[in-house]
Amino acid sequence: MSKNINIYQALHVVRQKMTLNQWNWIGVGVALTLFILL
């Protein structure tokens, strides 16, 4: 449960920074995807 909350908070921060640096958002998105799959 806490894991999902942490991911939600991370995604919220990423959304705020996405407009500043889309490449960082892409990197974080890939990292989160791998984290969830692993």
mmCIF entry with sequence, helices, sheets and N, C-alpha, C, O atoms, coordinates in Angstrom:
data_MODEL
# 
_entry.id   MODEL 
# 
_entity.id                         1 
_entity.type                       polymer 
_entity.pdbx_number_of_molecules   1 
# 
_entity_poly.entity_id                      1 
_entity_poly.type                           'polypeptide(L)' 
_entity_poly.nstd_linkage                   no 
_entity_poly.nstd_monomer                   no 
_entity_poly.pdbx_seq_one_letter_code       MSKNINIYQALHVVRQKMTLNQWNWIGVGVALTLFILL 
_entity_poly.pdbx_seq_one_letter_code_can   MSKNINIYQALHVVRQKMTLNQWNWIGVGVALTLFILL 
_entity_poly.pdbx_strand_id                 A 
# 
loop_
_entity_poly_seq.entity_id 
_entity_poly_seq.num 
_entity_poly_seq.mon_id 
_entity_poly_seq.hetero 
1 1  MET n 
1 2  SER n 
1 3  LYS n 
1 4  ASN n 
1 5  ILE n 
1 6  ASN n 
1 7  ILE n 
1 8  TYR n 
1 9  GLN n 
1 10 ALA n 
1 11 LEU n 
1 12 HIS n 
1 13 VAL n 
1 14 VAL n 
1 15 ARG n 
1 16 GLN n 
1 17 LYS n 
1 18 MET n 
1 19 THR n 
1 20 LEU n 
1 21 ASN n 
1 22 GLN n 
1 23 TRP n 
1 24 ASN n 
1 25 TRP n 
1 26 ILE n 
1 27 GLY n 
1 28 VAL n 
1 29 GLY n 
1 30 VAL n 
1 31 ALA n 
1 32 LEU n 
1 33 THR n 
1 34 LEU n 
1 35 PHE n 
1 36 ILE n 
1 37 LEU n 
1 38 LEU n 
# 
_struct_asym.id          A 
_struct_asym.entity_id   1 
# 
loop_
_struct_conf.conf_type_id 
_struct_conf.id 
_struct_conf.pdbx_PDB_helix_id 
_struct_conf.beg_label_comp_id 
_struct_conf.beg_label_asym_id 
_struct_conf.beg_label_seq_id 
_struct_conf.pdbx_beg_PDB_ins_code 
_struct_conf.end_label_comp_id 
_struct_conf.end_label_asym_id 
_struct_conf.end_label_seq_id 
_struct_conf.pdbx_end_PDB_ins_code 
_struct_conf.beg_auth_comp_id 
_struct_conf.beg_auth_asym_id 
_struct_conf.beg_auth_seq_id 
_struct_conf.end_auth_comp_id 
_struct_conf.end_auth_asym_id 
_struct_conf.end_auth_seq_id 
_struct_conf.pdbx_PDB_helix_class 
_struct_conf.details 
_struct_conf.pdbx_PDB_helix_length 
HELX_P HELX_P1 AA1 SER A 2  ? MET A 18 ? SER A 2  MET A 18 1 ? 17 
HELX_P HELX_P2 AA2 GLN A 22 ? LEU A 37 ? GLN A 22 LEU A 37 1 ? 16 
# 
_struct_conf_type.id          HELX_P 
_struct_conf_type.criteria    ? 
_struct_conf_type.reference   ? 
# 
loop_
_atom_site.group_PDB 
_atom_site.id 
_atom_site.type_symbol 
_atom_site.label_atom_id 
_atom_site.label_alt_id 
_atom_site.label_comp_id 
_atom_site.label_asym_id 
_atom_site.label_entity_id 
_atom_site.label_seq_id 
_atom_site.pdbx_PDB_ins_code 
_atom_site.Cartn_x 
_atom_site.Cartn_y 
_atom_site.Cartn_z 
_atom_site.occupancy 
_atom_site.B_iso_or_equiv 
_atom_site.pdbx_formal_charge 
_atom_site.auth_seq_id 
_atom_site.auth_comp_id 
_atom_site.auth_asym_id 
_atom_site.auth_atom_id 
_atom_site.pdbx_PDB_model_num 
ATOM 1   N N  . MET A 1 1  ? 0.841  -1.197 0.000   1.00 0.00 ? 1  MET A N  1 
ATOM 2   C CA . MET A 1 1  ? 0.000  0.000  0.000   1.00 0.00 ? 1  MET A CA 1 
ATOM 3   C C  . MET A 1 1  ? 0.875  1.245  0.000   1.00 0.00 ? 1  MET A C  1 
ATOM 4   O O  . MET A 1 1  ? 0.686  2.141  -0.823  1.00 0.00 ? 1  MET A O  1 
ATOM 5   N N  . SER A 1 2  ? 1.836  1.302  0.926   1.00 0.00 ? 2  SER A N  1 
ATOM 6   C CA . SER A 1 2  ? 2.721  2.472  0.999   1.00 0.00 ? 2  SER A CA 1 
ATOM 7   C C  . SER A 1 2  ? 3.522  2.617  -0.292  1.00 0.00 ? 2  SER A C  1 
ATOM 8   O O  . SER A 1 2  ? 3.844  3.731  -0.706  1.00 0.00 ? 2  SER A O  1 
ATOM 9   N N  . LYS A 1 3  ? 3.847  1.471  -0.935  1.00 0.00 ? 3  LYS A N  1 
ATOM 10  C CA . LYS A 1 3  ? 4.596  1.524  -2.194  1.00 0.00 ? 3  LYS A CA 1 
ATOM 11  C C  . LYS A 1 3  ? 3.806  2.303  -3.239  1.00 0.00 ? 3  LYS A C  1 
ATOM 12  O O  . LYS A 1 3  ? 4.368  3.137  -3.949  1.00 0.00 ? 3  LYS A O  1 
ATOM 13  N N  . ASN A 1 4  ? 2.503  2.035  -3.336  1.00 0.00 ? 4  ASN A N  1 
ATOM 14  C CA . ASN A 1 4  ? 1.675  2.729  -4.310  1.00 0.00 ? 4  ASN A CA 1 
ATOM 15  C C  . ASN A 1 4  ? 1.599  4.217  -3.994  1.00 0.00 ? 4  ASN A C  1 
ATOM 16  O O  . ASN A 1 4  ? 1.596  5.042  -4.907  1.00 0.00 ? 4  ASN A O  1 
ATOM 17  N N  . ILE A 1 5  ? 1.538  4.569  -2.719  1.00 0.00 ? 5  ILE A N  1 
ATOM 18  C CA . ILE A 1 5  ? 1.482  5.972  -2.317  1.00 0.00 ? 5  ILE A CA 1 
ATOM 19  C C  . ILE A 1 5  ? 2.774  6.674  -2.720  1.00 0.00 ? 5  ILE A C  1 
ATOM 20  O O  . ILE A 1 5  ? 2.742  7.800  -3.217  1.00 0.00 ? 5  ILE A O  1 
ATOM 21  N N  . ASN A 1 6  ? 3.912  6.013  -2.507  1.00 0.00 ? 6  ASN A N  1 
ATOM 22  C CA . ASN A 1 6  ? 5.194  6.611  -2.879  1.00 0.00 ? 6  ASN A CA 1 
ATOM 23  C C  . ASN A 1 6  ? 5.263  6.835  -4.376  1.00 0.00 ? 6  ASN A C  1 
ATOM 24  O O  . ASN A 1 6  ? 5.759  7.870  -4.820  1.00 0.00 ? 6  ASN A O  1 
ATOM 25  N N  . ILE A 1 7  ? 4.773  5.878  -5.172  1.00 0.00 ? 7  ILE A N  1 
ATOM 26  C CA . ILE A 1 7  ? 4.781  6.024  -6.623  1.00 0.00 ? 7  ILE A CA 1 
ATOM 27  C C  . ILE A 1 7  ? 3.886  7.194  -7.021  1.00 0.00 ? 7  ILE A C  1 
ATOM 28  O O  . ILE A 1 7  ? 4.243  7.975  -7.903  1.00 0.00 ? 7  ILE A O  1 
ATOM 29  N N  . TYR A 1 8  ? 2.735  7.319  -6.382  1.00 0.00 ? 8  TYR A N  1 
ATOM 30  C CA . TYR A 1 8  ? 1.804  8.410  -6.697  1.00 0.00 ? 8  TYR A CA 1 
ATOM 31  C C  . TYR A 1 8  ? 2.452  9.755  -6.411  1.00 0.00 ? 8  TYR A C  1 
ATOM 32  O O  . TYR A 1 8  ? 2.346  10.681 -7.215  1.00 0.00 ? 8  TYR A O  1 
ATOM 33  N N  . GLN A 1 9  ? 3.124  9.867  -5.269  1.00 0.00 ? 9  GLN A N  1 
ATOM 34  C CA . GLN A 1 9  ? 3.802  11.112 -4.915  1.00 0.00 ? 9  GLN A CA 1 
ATOM 35  C C  . GLN A 1 9  ? 4.902  11.416 -5.912  1.00 0.00 ? 9  GLN A C  1 
ATOM 36  O O  . GLN A 1 9  ? 5.074  12.568 -6.312  1.00 0.00 ? 9  GLN A O  1 
ATOM 37  N N  . ALA A 1 10 ? 5.654  10.396 -6.322  1.00 0.00 ? 10 ALA A N  1 
ATOM 38  C CA . ALA A 1 10 ? 6.735  10.584 -7.289  1.00 0.00 ? 10 ALA A CA 1 
ATOM 39  C C  . ALA A 1 10 ? 6.168  11.068 -8.614  1.00 0.00 ? 10 ALA A C  1 
ATOM 40  O O  . ALA A 1 10 ? 6.711  11.992 -9.219  1.00 0.00 ? 10 ALA A O  1 
ATOM 41  N N  . LEU A 1 11 ? 5.079  10.451 -9.072  1.00 0.00 ? 11 LEU A N  1 
ATOM 42  C CA . LEU A 1 11 ? 4.462  10.865 -10.334 1.00 0.00 ? 11 LEU A CA 1 
ATOM 43  C C  . LEU A 1 11 ? 3.964  12.300 -10.251 1.00 0.00 ? 11 LEU A C  1 
ATOM 44  O O  . LEU A 1 11 ? 4.042  13.041 -11.231 1.00 0.00 ? 11 LEU A O  1 
ATOM 45  N N  . HIS A 1 12 ? 3.451  12.699 -9.087  1.00 0.00 ? 12 HIS A N  1 
ATOM 46  C CA . HIS A 1 12 ? 2.963  14.063 -8.912  1.00 0.00 ? 12 HIS A CA 1 
ATOM 47  C C  . HIS A 1 12 ? 4.108  15.062 -9.067  1.00 0.00 ? 12 HIS A C  1 
ATOM 48  O O  . HIS A 1 12 ? 3.949  16.098 -9.713  1.00 0.00 ? 12 HIS A O  1 
ATOM 49  N N  . VAL A 1 13 ? 5.258  14.752 -8.476  1.00 0.00 ? 13 VAL A N  1 
ATOM 50  C CA . VAL A 1 13 ? 6.432  15.618 -8.591  1.00 0.00 ? 13 VAL A CA 1 
ATOM 51  C C  . VAL A 1 13 ? 6.906  15.650 -10.034 1.00 0.00 ? 13 VAL A C  1 
ATOM 52  O O  . VAL A 1 13 ? 7.275  16.702 -10.554 1.00 0.00 ? 13 VAL A O  1 
ATOM 53  N N  . VAL A 1 14 ? 6.893  14.478 -10.680 1.00 0.00 ? 14 VAL A N  1 
ATOM 54  C CA . VAL A 1 14 ? 7.337  14.395 -12.076 1.00 0.00 ? 14 VAL A CA 1 
ATOM 55  C C  . VAL A 1 14 ? 6.449  15.252 -12.962 1.00 0.00 ? 14 VAL A C  1 
ATOM 56  O O  . VAL A 1 14 ? 6.950  15.933 -13.856 1.00 0.00 ? 14 VAL A O  1 
ATOM 57  N N  . ARG A 1 15 ? 5.150  15.234 -12.735 1.00 0.00 ? 15 ARG A N  1 
ATOM 58  C CA . ARG A 1 15 ? 4.228  16.033 -13.551 1.00 0.00 ? 15 ARG A CA 1 
ATOM 59  C C  . ARG A 1 15 ? 4.538  17.512 -13.415 1.00 0.00 ? 15 ARG A C  1 
ATOM 60  O O  . ARG A 1 15 ? 4.437  18.256 -14.390 1.00 0.00 ? 15 ARG A O  1 
ATOM 61  N N  . GLN A 1 16 ? 4.916  17.954 -12.210 1.00 0.00 ? 16 GLN A N  1 
ATOM 62  C CA . GLN A 1 16 ? 5.234  19.364 -11.996 1.00 0.00 ? 16 GLN A CA 1 
ATOM 63  C C  . GLN A 1 16 ? 6.515  19.749 -12.738 1.00 0.00 ? 16 GLN A C  1 
ATOM 64  O O  . GLN A 1 16 ? 6.640  20.877 -13.215 1.00 0.00 ? 16 GLN A O  1 
ATOM 65  N N  . LYS A 1 17 ? 7.467  18.812 -12.837 1.00 0.00 ? 17 LYS A N  1 
ATOM 66  C CA . LYS A 1 17 ? 8.758  19.106 -13.457 1.00 0.00 ? 17 LYS A CA 1 
ATOM 67  C C  . LYS A 1 17 ? 8.774  18.783 -14.952 1.00 0.00 ? 17 LYS A C  1 
ATOM 68  O O  . LYS A 1 17 ? 9.718  19.136 -15.658 1.00 0.00 ? 17 LYS A O  1 
ATOM 69  N N  . MET A 1 18 ? 7.710  18.102 -15.434 1.00 0.00 ? 18 MET A N  1 
ATOM 70  C CA . MET A 1 18 ? 7.677  17.653 -16.817 1.00 0.00 ? 18 MET A CA 1 
ATOM 71  C C  . MET A 1 18 ? 7.839  18.820 -17.787 1.00 0.00 ? 18 MET A C  1 
ATOM 72  O O  . MET A 1 18 ? 8.562  18.705 -18.776 1.00 0.00 ? 18 MET A O  1 
ATOM 73  N N  . THR A 1 19 ? 7.170  19.947 -17.512 1.00 0.00 ? 19 THR A N  1 
ATOM 74  C CA . THR A 1 19 ? 7.242  21.073 -18.425 1.00 0.00 ? 19 THR A CA 1 
ATOM 75  C C  . THR A 1 19 ? 8.631  21.712 -18.412 1.00 0.00 ? 19 THR A C  1 
ATOM 76  O O  . THR A 1 19 ? 9.032  22.364 -19.376 1.00 0.00 ? 19 THR A O  1 
ATOM 77  N N  . LEU A 1 20 ? 9.366  21.518 -17.300 1.00 0.00 ? 20 LEU A N  1 
ATOM 78  C CA . LEU A 1 20 ? 10.704 22.101 -17.209 1.00 0.00 ? 20 LEU A CA 1 
ATOM 79  C C  . LEU A 1 20 ? 11.721 21.274 -17.987 1.00 0.00 ? 20 LEU A C  1 
ATOM 80  O O  . LEU A 1 20 ? 12.617 21.817 -18.632 1.00 0.00 ? 20 LEU A O  1 
ATOM 81  N N  . ASN A 1 21 ? 11.570 19.961 -17.918 1.00 0.00 ? 21 ASN A N  1 
ATOM 82  C CA . ASN A 1 21 ? 12.532 19.099 -18.602 1.00 0.00 ? 21 ASN A CA 1 
ATOM 83  C C  . ASN A 1 21 ? 11.871 17.784 -18.967 1.00 0.00 ? 21 ASN A C  1 
ATOM 84  O O  . ASN A 1 21 ? 11.799 16.866 -18.150 1.00 0.00 ? 21 ASN A O  1 
ATOM 85  N N  . GLN A 1 22 ? 11.385 17.698 -20.208 1.00 0.00 ? 22 GLN A N  1 
ATOM 86  C CA . GLN A 1 22 ? 10.661 16.506 -20.638 1.00 0.00 ? 22 GLN A CA 1 
ATOM 87  C C  . GLN A 1 22 ? 11.566 15.281 -20.683 1.00 0.00 ? 22 GLN A C  1 
ATOM 88  O O  . GLN A 1 22 ? 11.100 14.161 -20.474 1.00 0.00 ? 22 GLN A O  1 
ATOM 89  N N  . TRP A 1 23 ? 12.848 15.480 -20.951 1.00 0.00 ? 23 TRP A N  1 
ATOM 90  C CA . TRP A 1 23 ? 13.760 14.326 -21.008 1.00 0.00 ? 23 TRP A CA 1 
ATOM 91  C C  . TRP A 1 23 ? 13.907 13.694 -19.629 1.00 0.00 ? 23 TRP A C  1 
ATOM 92  O O  . TRP A 1 23 ? 13.995 12.471 -19.518 1.00 0.00 ? 23 TRP A O  1 
ATOM 93  N N  . ASN A 1 24 ? 13.935 14.510 -18.577 1.00 0.00 ? 24 ASN A N  1 
ATOM 94  C CA . ASN A 1 24 ? 13.994 13.948 -17.220 1.00 0.00 ? 24 ASN A CA 1 
ATOM 95  C C  . ASN A 1 24 ? 12.723 13.157 -16.935 1.00 0.00 ? 24 ASN A C  1 
ATOM 96  O O  . ASN A 1 24 ? 12.774 12.099 -16.308 1.00 0.00 ? 24 ASN A O  1 
ATOM 97  N N  . TRP A 1 25 ? 11.584 13.669 -17.393 1.00 0.00 ? 25 TRP A N  1 
ATOM 98  C CA . TRP A 1 25 ? 10.304 12.965 -17.183 1.00 0.00 ? 25 TRP A CA 1 
ATOM 99  C C  . TRP A 1 25 ? 10.334 11.614 -17.870 1.00 0.00 ? 25 TRP A C  1 
ATOM 100 O O  . TRP A 1 25 ? 9.883  10.616 -17.308 1.00 0.00 ? 25 TRP A O  1 
ATOM 101 N N  . ILE A 1 26 ? 10.872 11.577 -19.102 1.00 0.00 ? 26 ILE A N  1 
ATOM 102 C CA . ILE A 1 26 ? 10.960 10.310 -19.833 1.00 0.00 ? 26 ILE A CA 1 
ATOM 103 C C  . ILE A 1 26 ? 11.846 9.329  -19.062 1.00 0.00 ? 26 ILE A C  1 
ATOM 104 O O  . ILE A 1 26 ? 11.501 8.155  -18.925 1.00 0.00 ? 26 ILE A O  1 
ATOM 105 N N  . GLY A 1 27 ? 12.975 9.805  -18.563 1.00 0.00 ? 27 GLY A N  1 
ATOM 106 C CA . GLY A 1 27 ? 13.889 8.950  -17.802 1.00 0.00 ? 27 GLY A CA 1 
ATOM 107 C C  . GLY A 1 27 ? 13.230 8.415  -16.540 1.00 0.00 ? 27 GLY A C  1 
ATOM 108 O O  . GLY A 1 27 ? 13.354 7.234  -16.217 1.00 0.00 ? 27 GLY A O  1 
ATOM 109 N N  . VAL A 1 28 ? 12.532 9.290  -15.830 1.00 0.00 ? 28 VAL A N  1 
ATOM 110 C CA . VAL A 1 28 ? 11.858 8.858  -14.599 1.00 0.00 ? 28 VAL A CA 1 
ATOM 111 C C  . VAL A 1 28 ? 10.738 7.878  -14.922 1.00 0.00 ? 28 VAL A C  1 
ATOM 112 O O  . VAL A 1 28 ? 10.526 6.906  -14.197 1.00 0.00 ? 28 VAL A O  1 
ATOM 113 N N  . GLY A 1 29 ? 10.017 8.138  -16.018 1.00 0.00 ? 29 GLY A N  1 
ATOM 114 C CA . GLY A 1 29 ? 8.939  7.238  -16.417 1.00 0.00 ? 29 GLY A CA 1 
ATOM 115 C C  . GLY A 1 29 ? 9.463  5.841  -16.694 1.00 0.00 ? 29 GLY A C  1 
ATOM 116 O O  . GLY A 1 29 ? 8.872  4.851  -16.263 1.00 0.00 ? 29 GLY A O  1 
ATOM 117 N N  . VAL A 1 30 ? 10.578 5.762  -17.416 1.00 0.00 ? 30 VAL A N  1 
ATOM 118 C CA . VAL A 1 30 ? 11.181 4.457  -17.716 1.00 0.00 ? 30 VAL A CA 1 
ATOM 119 C C  . VAL A 1 30 ? 11.655 3.792  -16.427 1.00 0.00 ? 30 VAL A C  1 
ATOM 120 O O  . VAL A 1 30 ? 11.466 2.590  -16.240 1.00 0.00 ? 30 VAL A O  1 
ATOM 121 N N  . ALA A 1 31 ? 12.271 4.573  -15.539 1.00 0.00 ? 31 ALA A N  1 
ATOM 122 C CA . ALA A 1 31 ? 12.768 4.023  -14.276 1.00 0.00 ? 31 ALA A CA 1 
ATOM 123 C C  . ALA A 1 31 ? 11.604 3.489  -13.433 1.00 0.00 ? 31 ALA A C  1 
ATOM 124 O O  . ALA A 1 31 ? 11.707 2.413  -12.844 1.00 0.00 ? 31 ALA A O  1 
ATOM 125 N N  . LEU A 1 32 ? 10.495 4.241  -13.374 1.00 0.00 ? 32 LEU A N  1 
ATOM 126 C CA . LEU A 1 32 ? 9.340  3.786  -12.602 1.00 0.00 ? 32 LEU A CA 1 
ATOM 127 C C  . LEU A 1 32 ? 8.745  2.524  -13.219 1.00 0.00 ? 32 LEU A C  1 
ATOM 128 O O  . LEU A 1 32 ? 8.327  1.614  -12.503 1.00 0.00 ? 32 LEU A O  1 
ATOM 129 N N  . THR A 1 33 ? 8.709  2.473  -14.545 1.00 0.00 ? 33 THR A N  1 
ATOM 130 C CA . THR A 1 33 ? 8.165  1.290  -15.219 1.00 0.00 ? 33 THR A CA 1 
ATOM 131 C C  . THR A 1 33 ? 8.999  0.062  -14.875 1.00 0.00 ? 33 THR A C  1 
ATOM 132 O O  . THR A 1 33 ? 8.458  -0.994 -14.545 1.00 0.00 ? 33 THR A O  1 
ATOM 133 N N  . LEU A 1 34 ? 10.319 0.207  -14.953 1.00 0.00 ? 34 LEU A N  1 
ATOM 134 C CA . LEU A 1 34 ? 11.195 -0.920 -14.616 1.00 0.00 ? 34 LEU A CA 1 
ATOM 135 C C  . LEU A 1 34 ? 11.048 -1.291 -13.147 1.00 0.00 ? 34 LEU A C  1 
ATOM 136 O O  . LEU A 1 34 ? 11.054 -2.471 -12.798 1.00 0.00 ? 34 LEU A O  1 
ATOM 137 N N  . PHE A 1 35 ? 10.913 -0.274 -12.276 1.00 0.00 ? 35 PHE A N  1 
ATOM 138 C CA . PHE A 1 35 ? 10.763 -0.522 -10.841 1.00 0.00 ? 35 PHE A CA 1 
ATOM 139 C C  . PHE A 1 35 ? 9.490  -1.326 -10.570 1.00 0.00 ? 35 PHE A C  1 
ATOM 140 O O  . PHE A 1 35 ? 9.494  -2.258 -9.765  1.00 0.00 ? 35 PHE A O  1 
ATOM 141 N N  . ILE A 1 36 ? 8.398  -0.954 -11.253 1.00 0.00 ? 36 ILE A N  1 
ATOM 142 C CA . ILE A 1 36 ? 7.124  -1.647 -11.045 1.00 0.00 ? 36 ILE A CA 1 
ATOM 143 C C  . ILE A 1 36 ? 7.216  -3.082 -11.575 1.00 0.00 ? 36 ILE A C  1 
ATOM 144 O O  . ILE A 1 36 ? 6.742  -4.019 -10.932 1.00 0.00 ? 36 ILE A O  1 
ATOM 145 N N  . LEU A 1 37 ? 7.832  -3.243 -12.756 1.00 0.00 ? 37 LEU A N  1 
ATOM 146 C CA . LEU A 1 37 ? 7.933  -4.580 -13.344 1.00 0.00 ? 37 LEU A CA 1 
ATOM 147 C C  . LEU A 1 37 ? 8.836  -5.484 -12.514 1.00 0.00 ? 37 LEU A C  1 
ATOM 148 O O  . LEU A 1 37 ? 8.581  -6.683 -12.399 1.00 0.00 ? 37 LEU A O  1 
ATOM 149 N N  . LEU A 1 38 ? 9.893  -4.912 -11.935 1.00 0.00 ? 38 LEU A N  1 
ATOM 150 C CA . LEU A 1 38 ? 10.811 -5.731 -11.133 1.00 0.00 ? 38 LEU A CA 1 
ATOM 151 C C  . LEU A 1 38 ? 10.250 -5.922 -9.725  1.00 0.00 ? 38 LEU A C  1 
ATOM 152 O O  . LEU A 1 38 ? 10.876 -6.583 -8.896  1.00 0.00 ? 38 LEU A O  1 
# 
